[in-house]
Amino acid sequence: MNALYRHDAPDGSDPLAACPMHRPVRSALARHALTALGFGAFGLGTLGLFVPLLPSFVFWLLAAWAWAKARPGLTARLLAHPRLGPALYAYLCHGAIARAAKRAAIGGMTLSLGLSALLLSPPPALIAVLAGGWALGCLWIATRREGPDSAAVRA
């Protein structure tokens, strides 16, 4: 595995220590707010496992970011997950998204937009706003650095 995408430090030290997103906040109020944000985002991500079209990974990514600032131990637990950890680490620390993940995200967003337009019959102005958000989201995802594919991450 490429060392750039490792989510465990070879010397057993904190895997977040060299990560640019790991800048803990000092304010107790900010730590509490970020901890609450992390738990809320993690809860929404977990709910996304059971509710169709509600994303999970993006909420877990937000939780990992918030906890990295407030409770690094909780982020370390997410980064230790065998399937999610490498992808979380690659994005949080390097801004990289695997090509397969990009395809899945854009495909899921497209499906969600299409189903929303067909099943909900929103007014044309709302469809235009949703389509604009879809286009911006797809453009943002497509322009992120390429990370390793999930098969390469697990190797």
C-alpha positions as CSV (number, residue, x, y, z in Angstrom):
1,M,0.0,0.0,0.0
2,N,1.2,3.5,-0.8
3,A,2.4,5.2,2.4
4,L,0.5,8.3,1.5
5,Y,-2.8,6.5,2.1
6,R,-1.8,4.5,5.2
7,H,-4.1,5.1,8.1
8,D,-1.8,3.6,10.6
9,A,1.6,5.0,11.4
10,P,4.4,2.5,10.9
11,D,6.0,3.4,14.3
12,G,2.7,3.0,16.2
13,S,2.3,6.7,16.8
14,D,-0.8,8.7,16.4
15,P,-1.9,8.4,12.7
16,L,-3.4,11.9,12.8
17,A,-0.2,13.6,14.0
18,A,1.1,14.3,10.5
19,C,-2.3,14.9,9.0
20,P,-3.0,18.6,8.1
21,M,-6.6,18.3,9.3
22,H,-5.4,17.4,12.8
23,R,-5.3,20.8,14.5
24,P,-7.2,20.3,17.8
25,V,-9.1,23.3,19.1
26,R,-8.3,24.7,22.5
27,S,-11.6,26.3,23.5
28,A,-13.7,24.0,25.7
29,L,-16.9,25.4,24.1
30,A,-15.6,24.7,20.6
31,R,-14.6,21.1,21.7
32,H,-18.1,20.5,23.0
33,A,-19.7,21.9,19.9
34,L,-17.5,19.8,17.6
35,T,-18.0,16.7,19.7
36,A,-21.8,17.3,19.4
37,L,-21.5,17.9,15.7
38,G,-19.5,14.7,15.3
39,F,-22.1,12.6,17.2
40,G,-25.0,14.2,15.2
41,A,-23.2,13.5,11.9
42,F,-22.3,10.0,12.9
43,G,-26.0,9.4,13.9
44,L,-27.2,10.7,10.5
45,G,-24.7,8.5,8.8
46,T,-25.9,5.5,10.7
47,L,-29.5,6.4,9.9
48,G,-28.4,6.5,6.2
49,L,-27.7,2.7,6.4
50,F,-31.4,2.2,6.7
51,V,-33.0,5.2,4.9
52,P,-32.8,5.0,1.1
53,L,-31.0,7.9,-0.6
54,L,-29.6,9.3,2.7
55,P,-25.9,9.2,2.4
56,S,-23.8,7.6,5.2
57,F,-20.1,8.2,4.2
58,V,-20.4,11.9,3.9
59,F,-21.8,12.2,7.4
60,W,-19.1,9.9,8.8
61,L,-16.5,12.1,7.0
62,L,-18.0,15.1,8.8
63,A,-17.9,13.2,12.1
64,A,-14.3,12.2,11.6
65,W,-13.3,15.8,10.8
66,A,-15.2,17.2,13.8
67,W,-13.8,14.6,16.2
68,A,-10.3,15.1,14.9
69,K,-10.5,18.7,16.1
70,A,-12.2,17.8,19.5
71,R,-11.7,14.1,20.3
72,P,-8.9,12.5,18.2
73,G,-9.5,9.2,19.9
74,L,-12.9,8.9,18.3
75,T,-11.5,9.8,14.9
76,A,-8.8,7.2,15.4
77,R,-11.5,4.6,15.9
78,L,-13.1,5.5,12.6
79,L,-9.8,5.4,10.9
80,A,-9.1,2.0,12.3
81,H,-12.2,0.6,10.5
82,P,-11.0,-1.9,7.9
83,R,-13.3,-0.7,5.1
84,L,-14.0,2.9,5.9
85,G,-10.8,3.9,7.5
86,P,-8.5,4.1,4.5
87,A,-11.0,6.2,2.5
88,L,-11.7,8.5,5.4
89,Y,-7.9,9.0,5.9
90,A,-7.2,9.5,2.2
91,Y,-9.8,12.3,2.0
92,L,-9.3,14.0,5.4
93,C,-5.5,14.1,5.2
94,H,-4.8,14.2,1.5
95,G,-8.1,15.4,-0.2
96,A,-8.1,12.2,-2.3
97,I,-11.2,10.2,-3.4
98,A,-10.9,6.9,-5.2
99,R,-12.2,6.8,-8.8
100,A,-14.7,4.1,-7.8
101,A,-16.0,6.3,-4.9
102,K,-16.3,9.2,-7.3
103,R,-18.4,7.1,-9.7
104,A,-20.6,5.9,-6.8
105,A,-21.1,9.4,-5.4
106,I,-22.0,11.0,-8.7
107,G,-24.2,8.0,-9.7
108,G,-26.0,8.2,-6.3
109,M,-26.5,11.9,-6.7
110,T,-27.8,11.5,-10.2
111,L,-30.2,8.8,-9.1
112,S,-31.4,10.9,-6.2
113,L,-32.0,13.9,-8.4
114,G,-33.9,11.8,-11.0
115,L,-36.1,10.1,-8.5
116,S,-36.8,13.4,-6.8
117,A,-37.9,15.0,-10.1
118,L,-40.0,12.0,-11.1
119,L,-41.7,11.0,-7.9
120,L,-42.1,14.3,-6.1
121,S,-43.1,16.4,-9.2
122,P,-41.5,19.6,-7.7
123,P,-42.0,23.0,-9.4
124,P,-39.6,23.7,-12.3
125,A,-37.8,26.4,-10.3
126,L,-37.0,23.8,-7.5
127,I,-35.8,21.3,-10.1
128,A,-33.5,24.0,-11.5
129,V,-32.1,24.7,-8.0
130,L,-31.6,21.0,-7.3
131,A,-30.0,20.5,-10.7
132,G,-27.6,23.4,-10.0
133,G,-26.7,21.9,-6.7
134,W,-26.2,18.5,-8.4
135,A,-23.9,20.1,-11.0
136,L,-21.8,21.9,-8.5
137,G,-21.6,18.8,-6.3
138,C,-20.6,16.6,-9.3
139,L,-18.0,19.1,-10.4
140,W,-16.5,19.3,-6.9
141,I,-16.3,15.5,-6.6
142,A,-14.9,15.1,-10.1
143,T,-12.1,17.6,-9.5
144,R,-10.8,16.0,-6.2
145,R,-7.4,14.2,-6.3
146,E,-7.6,10.6,-7.3
147,G,-7.1,8.2,-4.4
148,P,-6.4,4.5,-4.5
149,D,-9.2,2.2,-5.4
150,S,-10.7,0.3,-2.5
151,A,-9.0,-3.0,-3.6
152,A,-5.6,-1.3,-3.5
153,V,-6.3,0.3,-0.1
154,R,-7.2,-3.1,1.5
155,A,-4.1,-4.8,0.0
